[in-house]
Amino acid sequence: MRKFLVVLDDSRECLNAMRFAAMRAAHTGGGVTILSVIPPDEFNHWIGVGEMMREEARERIQVHYEVFAKWMRDRQNVSPELVIREGDALPEIMSQIEDDPEIGVLVLGAGTDRKGPGPLVSQLSRSAGSLPIPVTIVPGDISKERLEAIT
C-alpha cells in the first residue's frame, strides 16, 4: 500500500497538508503516516527535567494527532499511523522515508506569510531533484472545497 507521509507540527498550514494527505489516501486506497519530530534542543536540561519534558512533548503530540486521526477515520475512512522521532526535522523525515518503503509521497503545507513557505518547504525545494519520492506542497490558504475538488 502506498502511504502519504505528512509532518505534524504547530503550523497553520499543517491542517491543509493533513487534509490533502487523507483525501488522497481515501481516493487512492492508500494510507497516511503522520510524523512528528521533537527537536533535540528541547531537552538540553538536567536528565530528570529533560525526561519529563520529553514525555510532555510526546503527550502533546499524541493529543494533537488524535484530533487529526479522528477526522481522518470519521470523514475519510483512513486510519493514520503516528510516528514520533527526536532530532532535526529534515534528517528525521529522510530517515522515516528510508525506513518505510511504503511511503510514496511526502506532503507538506506551505506557509502564507511574508517569511516564506516555511523552513521544511524551503530546505526540501533546494534538494528536490535528489529526493527518493515526490513531494506535494499544499498551499496553506487553500480552501477545503478546492482541496476536495483536486484530490
Salt bridges, closest charged atoms under 4 A:
GLU51 OE2 - ARG54 NH1 2.58
GLU66 OE1 - ARG73 NH2 3.66
ASP74 OD2 - LYS70 NZ 2.46
GLU81 OE2 - LYS3 NZ 2.66
GLU86 OE1 - ARG54 NE 2.84
GLU86 OE2 - ARG58 NH2 3.30
GLU92 OE1 - ARG85 NH1 3.10
ASP99 OD2 - ARG85 NH2 2.52
ASP100 OD2 - LYS3 NZ 2.75
GLU102 OE1 - LYS3 NZ 3.52
